[in-house]
Amino acid sequence: MKMHIKFGWALDRAPWQSQNSVDSTSANPTGTTVVTGPLGLLGILQTRLGTTRPTVNRPVRIAQYRSLMAEADHPWYHRSFATDPWNTAHHLLRLRDDAIEAGWHPTTDPDDYAEHPRLDALAAVERLVRLGPAYDRNATLVPGRADDLREVLTLIRHHGPNWPLGINTIELQDRLTDLPNTWQNILEALNVAGVTITEVSPHSGVPELTIVRGSDEWSTAEAAARWLSNAPDRDKLCIISGGSTTVLDHELARRGTPTLGIARRSATSPSGQVLPVFLSAILPPTDIRRVAEFLSLSFGAPNSEASAKALVPRSVSKALLNALTAEPGLSGDPDSAWMKALRDLHDDADTDPEVKAKAAETAHTIDRLIRLSPPSVDNDLVDLTTLQPALDWLASRLRALAHHPGETASETTTTFITEATTHLNSFREALAQLSERKLRVRELFDIADACAPTAPHSTAEAVAAKWTVVSEPSEVPDDCETILWWSSCRSDSSETELWDPEETAALSHAGAQISTAAERERLRQAAELRGLRHAATLICFCPDRVRGEVTSLHAALSRLAEEIAASDPERFASKGVDAVLGDASVARPVPTLHEAETWRLCDVSTTLDEVTLETTTPPSTISRSLDGEFTHILPDRLSFTQIEQLLSDPLGWTLERALGIKRGFSSEVPTGNRMIGTFVHAIVEELVSRGAAANGSLPTTQIIAETFDRLAPRFASELFLPGQKARLGTIRSTVLASLMSLFTALQNRGITLTGAEAAFTHAWKLTVGGAPKTVELGGMRDLEGTFDDGRPVIVDLKWSNSGKRYRTMIDDGEAVQLSVYSRTAESGGDGNPLTAYFLLKQGRFVCTDSVLDPDFTGGADATDDIGTDPAGDPAGLWPRIEASVEHVLTKIAAGDFESLSADVYADFGIRPEEKNTDLNKEIKAIKDAASEEGRLFIDKPQRFSAFNIIYGIAGDDS
């Protein structure tokens, strides 16, 4: 049985056109017709010649070529290679393969390319090349497609006439003279070997062209889906998918029409992120945010009934993530949150040896990989030998996820794990080919990126249908009558010149005939135009914008427009491309397809029902009222933070505290000012608890500095990342000066510190909805102290860029936190407890004591330790706080959930980050109204709210 081949330069992705031929007079097959391109024909010839070999991942060849370049060490690429070896090797390997495919036979004379340093460098490396499979120890480079092509040409020339190729005819869809020189030689050698080579007659007709333009993908997709759902003769219809069909599939699914399931071509598989996330977490210096991402990494179909799988078991990740949330650093300090989490997991192992012992073992393994024995990185060079234990753990974990008994998983999840495993194996295979055992961190990630799976995932699966779906115009089958070209936009890809004219001439002397970019582009466009000519009708759908970018029509449509104008010169006022493509008989904007109650496009029409246009509008109010009793969500315990939230945004308190809606762990790991504030709090607590700043002692600058240096890796590991040295130095000097000022000022005022981070509780009796309710009021006080007469002093430490807010809180009677501290302090001495803010970044107090805070003018003077209720004293704020909390809790219990400040933003249509005078006036009116009723309203800017997107006042209104 003979084989007939239809060969086209752009037909490698169209094997579905292949078929078995049957003689009309008998049931016996007369041969097989194969439709293929250069890759497919090369594979057929290798099979017939017995030279097929296992497929090798390109990163393996890049790694091998990198080693050869390091050995050759040619001066032309020396500097680039020293800076970026992987990508330099990638580029030169591409040049090498292009030259080999064009027929290059490098000479052994080093002076032949003296005037062409790039060719000289390629020749120097090529002298070290020994082609062979990966298992051949003498081989230095696994053959690529270019080497296979050269081998096939050589074998056909030597053995073709005497070798049973089993190929009868090859029908060329392109002109022989337009093909690259090497392929011309292969086809000529096949002809000599007895294979009949013919060229197909070009199609002379042109299709009837219609171009539908929509303002966006959604309106364009709706028109395309409407046409497809009503299209006749689907078996003669070919759909060209010029881009992602995600939006089109949504519209098709709404109409019960088969979806196409084509994803974005540039997209990479999400499974390709597992390895980079893992490497980012384990490579020093430790980035806590990357560790948190690694610990929280999970994968699974969002709409699947099967639960998502986690790379790190949730029993382990939850404990470790909680530790990082409390203290953003990894420390071996026995008192650290990280070590405590490890101990707790170890202690729990005794309660359930089979399950929890494994969790404890996993946690300690992660601790070893990240903290105790991470990969060695010295001067930005990773020791690959020390990286292997971490890669071994990742491989074993992926295997466990793939084969865990009794655990269900969706097909998408299984595919994800398989792809992630393949990615890891490819990465390790590439590393094994490198001669060097130390790599730059950046190069390690470059290799991981090169090995990543590129198969994108679509939100919709392709559903079987009678029509044919292709990706390029050149793949349209011969028997197609109608083409629907979805997203017929100009593509970003274009042919580029790899060689300059002098290099091309030099290569030609060595047997290589280089195809120019113009020749390759001409060959591609001819194939596209030939595919479009197969149909009688061509309907293109092209959005004006795709993902925010303005689009233009595909270049093939310009060529087609020229032919349409030439075939019917009387039809158009001008033969110009723009005149043809913009003509009313060709261009059909989406709005013009709808006339009265009928939608019509070409030979398809359907009746439409008029419906009220749905428009998405921002909410005009955020507060919500629900029928029913909600006493079950009232708190049994309150802190000052919760009180402040209740007085500013009761709806936000309900969402966060009552319903448990919170941000993910990656957002919760402290950073910036929050991290530094927690860190300095820990320093102060350490100094006080160890006696260096308690009971009248004054710590020295050296003691503070030593404490800073010891606790920094535990509480502020972010400061040890690359590029943070200057920031670390600035923060260190600021903290040392600020804390010396703090302790000195307290001592000079006659205040003795007695505790730090001291917990307190207080039974708070409230009246909610007319009924008594006791709530436990609790929290932590940053610093506690006393005057000589026993009068309590409570200092709250703040790290903030500006101190104006705290001054305003005291002056305007909104210092809720200080009032809570004053109310719950044990009585002693005369007068109310002294409560104060200390601004760590500015190194000063904000309070009602004019000695500690000279900016306050209404408080006691230096000799008045027992002054009674100075103006602005937070202690006097308590009755208003109590009335306000009772008012808010009563409303919540009755189903009234207010967010008054968010209501103002919604009413004015203002985004949280915007400033507006009218908005400020309205919020002030709310505060004044509450004050007149003896209550307190706290204005907390909505830009800091965790719920402004949920409220609908930020982000997308839909």
Residue, then its C-alpha position, 0 to 999 in steps of 0.5 A: m500500500k502506497m502513501h500519498i502526501k499533501f505537503g504544505w509549509a503550514l500544515d503541520r497542525a492539520p493531520w485530521q485531513s489525512q485519510n485512507s483511500v478506497d478503490s471505487t470498484s472494490a473494498n481494498p484500500t489503495g493507499t493512505t493520504v497524509v496531510t502534513g508540514p515539514l515536521g510531519l514529513l521529517g518524521i515520516l522520512q525518519t520512520r522509513l529510514g529507521t532514524t527515529r529517536p526519542t524526543v528531547n526537551r529543548p532545555v536539555r540541548i540548551a544546557q549541553y550547548r551552554s557547557l560547550m560554550a563555556e569550554a570554547d570560551h570564545p571572546w565574541y560572546h565572553r562578556s554576554f556569557a559571563t553575565d547571562p549564560w543561559n539566554t546567551a546559549h539559547h540564542l546561539l543554539r538557535l543561530r547554530d540550528d538555523a545555519i545547520e538546517a540551511g545546510w551549513h558545514p563549518t570548516t575546521d580552519p579558524d581563520d575562515y570567519a575572521e571577519h565574521p566574529r559571530l560565525d567564528a564563535l559558532a564554528a569554535v563551539e561546533r568543533l566541540v560538538r559530538l552528536g549523539p543520544a543523551y546516554d552516550r557519554n562521548a556525545t556532547l549534544v543531542p541532535g535537534r531537528a536541524d541535525d535530523l534534517r541534515e541526516v535525512l537529506t544525506l541518507i536519501r541522497h545515498h540510499g534513496p533509490n535503493w531504499p523502500l520509502g513507501i511513498n508514491t507521491i508528494e503533492l506540494q501546496d506551495r511552489l517548490t522554488d518558494l521553499p527553503n533550500t534544504w527542503q528543495n534539496i530533500l524533495e529533489a532527492l526524493n524525486v530521484a529516489g522515485v517519488t513523484i513530486t507535483e505542485v497543486s494548481p492554485h485556486s483562482g476564486v476569491p471568497e465573498l468577504t464580510i467583516v464584523r467589527g464590535s467595540d469589544e470582545w463581548s459584543t463581537a462574541e455575541a454576534a459570532a455565537r448568534w451566527l454559529s448557533n443558527a448556521p446551516d451546513r456545519d459540516k462544510l463550515c471551518i472556524i479559524s480561531g485567531g485567539s482565545t475563545t473564552v468569551l466566545d465559548h461563554e456566549l456559545a454555552r448560553r445558546g446550547t451550542p458546542t464550545l471551542g475550548i481554545a486558550r490564549r496561545s501566549a499563556t503558560s500553564p498554572s502548573g508551571q508556577v509550582l517550581p518557581v514558588f518552591l525555589s523562591a521559598i527555599l533559596p536564601p536569603t529567606d523571603i517570608r512572603r515567598v514562604a507564605e505563598f509556598l505554604s498556601l499553594s493549592f490546586g484544583a478545579p474551582n467548580s469541582e466537587a473534589s476538594a483542592k489539593a495542597l502542596v503542603p498538608r493543611s494541618v502543617s501549613k495552617a500552623l506555620l502560616n499562623a506563626l508567620t502572621a504573628e512573627p514575620g521571620l524564621s528563627g531558631d529562638p525557642d520562644s519564637a512563634w515558628m519554633k512554638a508551632l513546630r513544638d506544638l505539631h510534635d506534641d500533637a503527634d502523640t495523640d494520633p501517631e499515624v496522621k499527626a506524626k506524619a504532619a510533624e515530620t513534614a513540618h520539620t522537613i520544611d524547617r530543615l529545607i528553609r531554615l536549618s539546611p537551605p541550599s548553599v548560596d554564596n555570592d549569588l551562586v547556588d550550589l546545585t549539590t545542596l539543592q538536590p535534597a529540596l528537589d527530592w522532597l518536592a518530587s516525593r510530595l508530587r508523587a504522593l499527591a498523584h497516588h494518595p489512596g482514597e483521595t478523590a481529585s478532579e481530572t483538572t487537578t490530576t493533569f495539574i500535578t502531572e504537568a508540575t511533575t513533568h516540569l520538575n523532571s525536565f528541570r532536573e534533567a537540564l541541570a544534570q547536563l551542565s558542567e558547572r555545579k554552581l549557578r546564579v540564582r537568576e539563571l536557575f529561574d531562567i532554566a525553570d522558566a524554559c522547562a515550564p509547561t506551555a500548554p494553556h488551560s481553557t475555561a471551557e472544554a472543546v465539544a464535538a461538533k460537525w464543523t472543523v476548527v483550525s488555528e491558522p488560515s493556512e490550515v483550512p481544508d479543501d472541501c470547506e464552503t464557509i469560513l468563520w474567522w474568530s478574532s481576525c486580528r493582526s498577530d504579534s508574531s513576525e519573521t525576523e532576520l537572524w543574519d546580516p548580508e555579509e554573514t549570509a554570504a559567508l554561510s553560502h560559501a560553506g553550503a548554507q542557503i539562508s532564507t531571508a525573513a521576507e522570503r519566510e513571511r512571503l511563504r507564510q502569507a501565501a499559505e494563508l491566502r491559499g487557505l482562505r480561497h478554499a471557501a466561497t464565504l468568509i465571515c470575519f469577527c474582529p473586536d476593536r479592542v482585545r484586553g484593552e489593546v487596539t487591534s487591526l485586521h490580519a495582514a492576510l485580509s489586506r492581500l485578500a482585499e487586493e484580489i477582491a478589488a482586482s476581480d471586481p473593479e466596478r464594485f468599489a470606488s477605489k482599489g485601495v485596501d482601506a476602501v475595500l475593507g471599509d466598504a458597506s458591503v464588506a464592513r458590518p459593525v455589530p449594531t447594524l446587524h439588528e434591524a427592528e426585531t430581526w438579526r441578520l448576517c449573510d444568509v443567517s437571520t433570527t428573531l430577537d426579543e427586546v429586553t430591558l438593557e441591564t446596566t451595572t451601576p455602583p450601589s447608592t448605599i452600603s448599609r444593609s437591614l435584614d429581618g430577624e433577630f441576630t443576637h447570636i452574632l453579638p460578641d462575648r469578648l471585645s478588644f479596643t480594635q473591635i470597639e474602634q471597628l464597631l464605632s466606624d464600620p459595624l458592617g465591616w465588623t460583622l463581615e470580619r468578626a461575626l462571619g469570619i471573612k478575612r484576607g488570605f495568608s499572603s496578605e496577612v504576613p506583616t510587612g512595611n510599617r506593620m512589621i516594623g511596629t511589631f518588631v519594635h514592640a518586641i524589642v521593648e518587651e524584651l528590654v522590660s521583661r529582662g529588667a534592662a528598662a524596668n524598675g528604674s533601670l535605663p538601658t544603654t544604647q549598646i543593649i538596645a542595639e544588641t536586642f535589635d540585632r538578635l530579634a531582627p531575623r525573627f520579627a523583620s526578616e524582610l530587612f535582610l533581603p537584597g537591596q534592603k541594607a540601607r533601609l535596615g541601617t536607617i531603621r536601626s538608627t531610628v529605633l536606637a535613638s527613639l527608644m533611648s528617648l522613650f526610656t529617658a523621658l519616662q525616667n525624667r518624668g518620675i515614671t517607673l516601668t513595671g511591665a510590657e505587653a501586659a494582658f488585661t481583662h475587664a467585665w464590661k456591663l452593657t445594655v443591649g436592646g434593653a437587656p443586660k449583657t456582660v462582655e469581656l473587655g481585654g487586650m494587651r498594654d504595650l507599657e505599664g508603669t507608675f508614678d511614685d504615688g502609685r498613679p498608673v501610667i500606660v503607654d501605647l507604642k506606634w510606628s507611623n509615618s505621621g503623628k498628626r493623626y494621634r494628636t488629632m485623636i486626643d484633641d478631638g476626643e477620639a482616642v478610644q484605645l487610651s480610654v480603654y486602657s484608662r478604664t481598665a487600669e487598676s486605680g492608684g494614686d490621685g487622678n486618672p491614669l496617665t495614658a499616652y501614645f509614643l511615636l517610635k519613628q518620630g521619637r516623641f510622646v502624644c498625650t495630655d501631659s505637657v511635660l512629656d508632650p510640650d505640644f499639649t497645652g491643656g494638661a498638667d504642668a511638671t509639678d502637678d502629678i495629681g491633676t484632675d481630668p485635664a482637658g482632652d483626657p481620654a478617660g473622660l471619653w468612656p461614657r460616650i464609648e459605652a453609649s456608642v457600643e450599646h447603640v451599635l450592638t443594639k442595631i446589629a441584634a435587630g438586623d441593622f448593619e451600618s457602614l455610614s462612611a461607605d454610604v457617603y462614598a457610594d452616594f457621592g460616587i467617590r472612590p476610596e483613594e479620591k479626596n473630596t471636600d463635600l465628602n469630608k463635610e458629610i462625614k463631619a456631619i455624621k460625627d457631629a450628629a453622633s456627638e450631639e446624641g452623646r455617642l462617638f463616630i470614628d472616621k476610618p478612611q475607606r481606602f484602608s478597609a478590607f471590604n471596599i471592593i465587596y462594598g462596591i465602592a472600589g474596583d469593578d462595579s460589576 
